[in-house]
Each structure stands twice: as C-alpha cells, then as structure tokens.
Amino acid sequence: MAKHDTYEARTEALLEPIAKECGVSIYDVEFVNEAGEWYLRSYIDKEGGVTIDDCEAVSRRLSDELDKEDFIEEAYYLEVSSPGLGRTLKKDKHLQASIGQEVELKTYKPINKQKEFSGTLKAFDGTTVTLKIAGTDTVFNRSDIALIKLALDI
C-alpha cells in the first residue's frame, strides 16, 4: 500500500467516530500534492447538506486527533468540506448511491470520436457503468472512464 493510501485509510479510521458524533457521513478522504503542497482533504456529507459549522466542528476534532497520532511525515494542510453538488463519483459506493441521477462522464480515449458524455446513471456492476443517453443504454468499461461526476442543474 502506498504511503498516501495509508494516510488516507488511517485518517478515515480516525474520522469515523468523529463523523458519527457530529451527525455527518464520510464521503471521501484524500491526501494529494498540488503545486508542491500536500493537502489532507476530508469530504463529509449529510441529508440536506453540510454547513460551515459542520465542517468546522469536524475539522477541529480531526485536527486534534491527527496531532495526537502524528503519523503523517509531510507538512500538509487539513481541509474539511462538502463534496459539492457536482461531486466526483470515485468509489463503488458513490456510483451505487447515484443510480438514477444525471451524470457527466469523460473517457481517456475517444469512443466514436467523443470523450464527453451526459446521461442518467442506469447501472453499475463494479466493472461497467451504464448510462441512458438520449433514450439508449450505453455501457462503458470502468477502466476507460477518466472522470464521472454528478451533473449540475443550473
């Protein structure tokens, strides 16, 4: 397991009881390097959406636990936020929970001269994603998908 995967898993384990006590769920945890700076991001969610107060409460408690455990070698910024309306669907549980919703999908390579698709997420079986696009079911191999996220209704 890569070091950043270990950081994410250990952070999620610390976050679980905090999230439960604060009445939120964990959407995702990521440890990423952007422009030479490390960020430990925890995305939380709840029915009706999270508030800034939810993020602050979770952030303060998580920060204290991370300081106690002190397992991350690199200097980093801690961020706690909502995954947002146009959230990326990274994990199996995200895809399963989003069946029936409108999504935007991008592929690594063109399929029929196209790399961007929009439609209703109809099915997910672990290896394929099925979208209903203009009344037709279109199946994508998960390995061909660069990004899939909820579509924003604006």
Long-range contacts (C-beta under 8 A, 24 or more apart in sequence): 3-73, 4-31, 4-32, 7-31, 7-40, 7-71, 7-72, 10-69, 10-71, 11-40, 11-42, 11-62, 11-66, 14-62, 14-65, 14-66, 14-69, 15-42, 15-58, 15-62, 18-58, 18-61, 18-62, 18-65, 19-44, 19-58, 21-61, 22-54, 22-57, 22-58, 22-61, 23-54, 24-50, 24-54, 24-58, 27-82, 27-83, 27-87, 27-94, 28-83, 28-90, 28-91, 28-94, 31-72, 31-76, 37-76, 37-77, 38-74, 38-75, 38-76, 38-77, 39-76, 39-77, 39-79, 40-66, 40-72, 40-76, 40-77, 40-78, 40-79, 41-79, 41-80, 41-81, 42-78, 42-79, 42-80, 42-81, 43-80, 43-81, 43-82, 43-83, 43-87, 44-80, 44-81, 44-82, 45-82, 45-83, 49-82, 50-81, 50-82, 55-80, 55-81, 55-82, 56-80, 85-150, 85-152, 86-149, 86-150, 86-151, 86-152, 87-149, 87-150, 88-147, 88-148, 88-149, 89-148, 89-149, 89-150, 92-124, 92-126, 95-121, 95-124, 95-129, 95-148, 96-124, 98-150, 99-123, 99-124, 101-150, 101-151, 102-150, 102-151, 102-153, 103-131, 103-148, 103-149, 103-150, 103-151, 104-147, 104-148, 104-149, 104-150, 104-151, 105-129, 105-131, 105-140, 105-145, 105-147, 105-148, 106-145, 106-146, 106-147, 106-148, 107-140, 107-144, 107-145, 107-146, 108-144, 108-145, 108-146, 109-144, 111-140, 111-144, 118-151, 121-148
